[in-house]
């Protein structure tokens, strides 16, 4: 699966979630408009993001069953960068505060992979700054993510957190 195949504009003219066999055969569009696709561990579903204001979604690998899991986590916060637990039961994602005049901070959330409402999401970081691009640990009990206090494009730490939000640890700091 890949996304955003280039072209004009911020996301490219042929933006979407595309599928193909490893040797490149049977290229097909699974979902127009999607970016950052991630296969479920069993290969049956794909989690992906739309524009930041449209959130994260899950779709079956054949293109059916597309549904929102986290578009508006709470007023003005929109999700991006979904990743699966190793057992395929949950999804971790970042959500940004995009309200005009707000900080544009991003925090990390977890949701059941079968959820059909963003109200089921649980926020697991309350750190401020830019907490981005989460992924699960191999055993599925922790999430690792990049953290930056400066501009949106700067990540200067890698942190780990338990899925209940406890035990936030910095495991790498740039320049140290």
C-alpha positions as CSV (number, residue, x, y, z in Angstrom):
1,X,0.0,0.0,0.0
2,X,1.3,3.5,-0.8
3,X,-0.2,6.9,-1.0
4,X,0.3,10.3,-2.6
5,X,1.9,9.6,-6.0
6,X,3.0,13.1,-6.7
7,X,1.7,15.9,-8.9
8,X,0.5,19.4,-8.3
9,X,-0.6,20.7,-4.9
10,X,0.2,19.9,-1.4
11,X,-1.0,16.3,-1.5
12,X,-0.5,15.5,-5.2
13,X,-3.1,15.1,-7.9
14,X,-3.4,11.3,-7.5
15,X,-3.5,11.2,-3.7
16,X,-5.0,8.1,-2.4
17,X,-4.5,4.6,-0.9
18,X,-3.2,2.3,-3.6
19,X,-2.7,-1.4,-3.4
20,X,-0.5,-3.7,-5.5
21,X,1.2,-7.1,-5.4
22,X,4.8,-6.9,-4.2
23,X,6.0,-7.4,-7.8
24,X,4.0,-4.4,-8.9
25,X,1.1,-6.2,-10.6
26,X,-2.6,-5.4,-10.1
27,X,-2.1,-1.7,-9.1
28,X,-5.5,-0.4,-7.9
29,X,-6.9,2.5,-6.0
30,X,-8.4,1.3,-2.7
31,X,-9.5,4.7,-1.5
32,X,-9.2,8.1,-3.2
33,X,-7.9,10.9,-1.0
34,X,-6.1,8.9,1.6
35,X,-2.5,9.3,2.9
36,X,-0.2,7.5,5.4
37,X,-1.8,4.0,5.0
38,X,-0.9,1.3,7.5
39,X,-1.9,-2.4,7.0
40,X,-3.6,-4.2,9.9
41,X,-1.4,-7.1,11.2
42,X,-3.7,-9.6,9.6
43,X,-3.7,-7.8,6.2
44,X,-7.5,-7.5,6.1
45,X,-7.8,-3.8,6.8
46,X,-5.9,-0.5,6.2
47,X,-5.9,2.5,8.6
48,X,-5.2,5.8,6.9
49,X,-5.6,9.5,7.2
50,X,-7.5,12.0,5.0
51,X,-6.8,15.7,5.2
52,X,-6.0,16.7,8.8
53,X,-9.5,18.1,9.2
54,X,-11.1,14.8,8.1
55,X,-9.2,12.5,10.4
56,X,-8.3,8.8,10.5
57,X,-10.3,6.0,8.9
58,X,-10.3,2.2,8.5
59,X,-11.1,0.4,5.3
60,X,-11.2,-3.2,4.3
61,X,-8.3,-4.2,2.0
62,X,-10.8,-4.7,-0.9
63,X,-12.1,-1.1,-0.6
64,X,-15.3,-1.9,1.3
65,X,-16.4,-0.9,4.8
66,X,-14.7,2.5,4.9
67,X,-15.4,4.2,8.2
68,X,-14.2,7.1,10.4
69,X,-12.6,6.2,13.6
70,X,-11.4,9.5,14.9
71,X,-12.2,12.6,12.7
72,X,-13.0,15.1,15.5
73,X,-11.7,13.7,18.7
74,X,-13.1,16.8,20.4
75,X,-14.0,20.2,19.1
76,X,-11.3,21.4,16.7
77,X,-8.9,18.5,17.2
78,X,-8.3,16.3,14.2
79,X,-6.5,13.1,13.9
80,X,-3.6,11.8,11.7
81,X,-1.0,9.1,11.4
82,X,-2.8,6.0,12.6
83,X,-0.9,2.8,13.5
84,X,-2.2,-0.6,14.6
85,X,-1.5,-2.7,17.7
86,X,0.3,-5.9,16.9
87,X,-3.0,-7.8,17.6
88,X,-5.0,-5.5,15.4
89,X,-7.5,-4.6,18.1
90,X,-6.5,-0.9,18.6
91,X,-5.2,2.1,16.7
92,X,-3.0,4.8,18.1
93,X,-3.0,8.2,16.4
94,X,-2.0,11.8,16.9
95,X,-4.6,14.6,17.0
96,X,-3.9,18.3,16.5
97,X,-5.7,21.3,17.9
98,X,-6.4,23.1,14.7
99,X,-8.7,25.8,16.1
100,X,-7.9,29.4,15.0
101,X,-5.8,31.1,17.7
102,X,-4.9,27.9,19.5
103,X,-1.5,26.3,19.9
104,X,-1.7,23.7,17.1
105,X,-0.4,21.2,19.8
106,X,-0.7,17.5,19.1
107,X,-1.4,14.8,21.5
108,X,-1.6,10.9,21.3
109,X,-4.8,9.0,21.5
110,X,-5.8,5.3,21.4
111,X,-9.1,3.9,20.0
112,X,-10.6,0.4,19.4
113,X,-10.0,-0.5,15.8
114,X,-13.7,-1.3,15.3
115,X,-15.0,2.0,16.8
116,X,-17.4,4.0,14.8
117,X,-17.3,7.1,17.0
118,X,-14.4,9.4,18.0
119,X,-15.9,9.6,21.5
120,X,-14.4,6.2,22.2
121,X,-10.9,7.6,21.9
122,X,-8.7,7.8,25.0
123,X,-6.0,10.6,25.2
124,X,-2.8,9.1,26.6
125,X,-0.5,12.1,26.5
126,X,-1.1,15.5,28.0
127,X,2.3,17.0,27.3
128,X,1.7,20.1,25.1
129,X,4.0,20.7,22.2
130,X,4.0,18.4,19.2
131,X,3.6,14.7,20.0
132,X,3.6,13.0,16.6
133,X,3.7,9.8,14.6
134,X,3.0,7.2,17.2
135,X,3.6,3.5,16.9
136,X,3.0,0.6,19.2
137,X,5.6,-1.5,21.0
138,X,5.9,-5.1,19.7
139,X,3.8,-6.4,22.7
140,X,1.2,-3.7,22.2
141,X,1.4,-2.2,25.7
142,X,3.2,1.0,25.0
143,X,3.4,3.7,22.3
144,X,6.5,5.4,21.1
145,X,6.2,8.9,19.5
146,X,8.2,11.9,18.4
147,X,8.0,15.1,20.5
148,X,9.0,18.6,19.7
149,X,8.5,21.9,21.7
150,X,9.4,24.2,18.8
151,X,8.1,24.5,15.3
152,X,5.7,21.9,13.9
153,X,8.4,20.4,11.6
154,X,10.9,19.8,14.5
155,X,11.0,16.6,16.5
156,X,13.8,16.6,19.0
157,X,12.9,13.7,21.3
158,X,11.5,10.2,21.1
159,X,9.2,9.3,24.0
160,X,7.4,6.2,25.2
161,X,4.2,6.0,27.2
162,X,2.0,3.2,28.6
163,X,-1.4,3.0,27.0
164,X,-3.1,4.2,30.2
165,X,-1.0,7.4,29.9
166,X,1.4,6.5,32.7
167,X,5.2,6.3,32.7
168,X,6.0,8.8,30.0
169,X,9.7,8.5,29.4
170,X,12.2,10.3,27.0
171,X,14.4,7.6,25.5
172,X,16.3,9.9,23.0
173,X,17.0,13.6,22.9
174,X,18.6,15.1,19.8
175,X,22.1,16.4,20.5
176,X,22.6,14.5,23.8
